[in-house]
């Protein structure tokens, strides 16, 4: 049991290290000066340079996650078969794309319920700047800063390091959820910090299920990154209020998505088993 607790603690430390890397890089004088000097790019070449800088800074979180997981596999997990399940193939990309689309469907469903309840919020500011630069920034934040490194650690390394058991799945979901007590997603008081946990818990359940069903961490990355990407572009236009009702609905619907995928997968598995037995 002590080894399992140690692995959860290591996952937490690794996640914080990855999250803090981009902000620390931005404090390097040369990078800070470059960002300030090109805050409002005037031409295509300047915009390209800014976009490349954004990708490199946020991409550092992914690189660090991969490096730290490699070190953990060679030290803490030495002798154990631990896999990150990051193979890139057609099936993995289909799962990733499918979960991004699922994020859009969930957001639209939440918006429909919010509007039906008469709880829609007011207008929210839209992203400013060149369209392609906004796209690069939103993608890098959604996937490189948050989605990929966090899923590599929690649904990739930790789940496999704990033996890919039910305990491993529960530890991955609960550890990830509790950490979000420290997040700043618009919470105003202690109660909102608690109700906010419905969102990370719900999508962590979905991410864990699709990781198991697909056998690929890319599916979980699609869930996580898809949520942030869709929120960035769609939340304002759908007038979703920041608060308990929205967070709880999002969490419940994401958990429901995960359960539906799991039930469908088990049904297909049983049908396949029945067909084989008849041969």
Buried (B, 14 or more C-beta within 10 A) or exposed (E): EEEBEEBBEBBBEBBEBBBEBBEEBEEEEEBEEBBEEBEEBEEEEBBBBBBEBBBBBBBBBBBBBBEBBEEBBEEBBEEEEBBBBBEEEEBBBBBBBBBBEBBBEBBEBBBEBBEEEEBEBEEEEEEEBBEEBBBBBBBBBBBBBBBBBBBBBBBBBBBBBBEBEEEBBEBBBEBBBBBBEEEEEEBEEEEBBEBBBBBBBBBBBBBBBBBBBBBBBBBBBBBBBBBBBBBBBBBBEBBBBBBBBBBBBBBBBBBBBBEEBBEEBEEEEEEEEEEEEEE
